[in-house]
């Protein structure tokens, strides 16, 4: 395959010809894009079990340890829209390679860090690379195949692989930390990143919006600063609570900056985020639904992992192994979704997925301090993640189908931003709920009561998401 030589004249051409849509080459493109998404999502959770080792080796404070996670998530969420628009303007292949290259290089720096600040800086750069890479992965997948069942299957693969990345984080991190060292939870990205870079450089062809627009730098600065401030405020809640100045100032300041961003976008000739995209019912409804679902599903992995370790006394590696069936169920749900979408419609499948996940969350509220693996982890975990897989695929399909060709990268960035910001917000809220119920107790009974209340709250969020989907989402993805 050859890279297209044209610049602004390349108007949303498919990454491969339509006649090759069913070829092995098409799926090689899809799998390479999905591999990039896997790495991005994996690094949200893979460092969790390695944090104690990082602290001992680098002398990190408790606050510094938190920022090993926060530096990545804030940069990831804050730069996502910028990454999506950059993919539209400068080319999806180019931004995929730039994002993955930056992510891989930062992984090397983090794995070799000798001081705490070096690790935190590397994690922030990783998040920036992920924000450039993630929107390009979804746009490449949707451009690789024509609208219809084939595209739904491709999006299902993207959803499943991304979800598997989040699910595999605990297992991969635990195994690498136990067998090698904490440094390998970052260094493992290097050989895989290099392999995907080579495959993408060979297999991908270029596409872009082709409308001659320029990058809206004022809008980029405002939205990135606003989202980063909101994300910073969210993560501060775990340490300071919701009413502390350290939380309220960045939250309110970030919201104010986002308000200025919207005002600027209304008056800009070539805005970073044309507000017209929200006129599409599919785009607006799918993003809100993804945010609500993400607020519960991201927290599930955290609470299941700490319940297994802090209450049931699993080792990090055992906790990762215990969640493998849940990891597989999210893949099954994602791959089953396209078949159900063809029969029942995208809206109904998304709502059914939210209800299945809510059932799993409800069962998890019956957890006890002496719970068994079958009733306290396996059964509820399978239902929760199968439901998430069923819901995420039609939501991503509806959102991207509702976009104009020139806004494909933007909408891909937007749906990723909704999921990431929803996850950060949900984890902060549910952690606060659990801490309030625990009231400082550290015995298994107190911890279990706090975790159960968090899952009860997550059940309510998913039920609200199901109602929202039925009332607001269009029945099927737009062609």
Buried (B, 14 or more C-beta within 10 A) or exposed (E): EEEBEEEEEBEBBBBBEEEBBEEEBBBBBBBBBBBBBBBBBBBBBBBBBBBEBBBEBBEBEEEBBBBBBBBBBBBBBBBBBBBBBBBBBBBBBBBBBBBBBBBBBBBBBBBEBEEBEBBBBBBBBBBBBBBBBBBBBBBBBBBBBEBEEBBBBBBBBBBBBBBBBBBBBBBBBBBBBBEEBBBBBBBBBBEBBEEBBEBBEEBBBBBBBBBEBEBBEBBBBBBBBBBBBBBBBBBBBBEBBBEEEBBBBBBEBBEEBBEBBBEBBEEBEBBBBBEEBBEBBBBBBBBBBBBBBBBBBBBBBBBBBBBBBBBBEBEBBBBBBBBBBBBBBBBBBBBBBBBBBBEBBBBBBBBBBBBBBBBBBBBBBEBBBEBEBEBBBBBBBBBBBBBBBBBBBBBBBBBBBBBBBBBBBBBBBBBBBBBBBBBBBBBBBBBBBBBEBBEEEEEBEBBBBBBBBBBBBBBEBBBBBBEBBEEBBBEBBBE
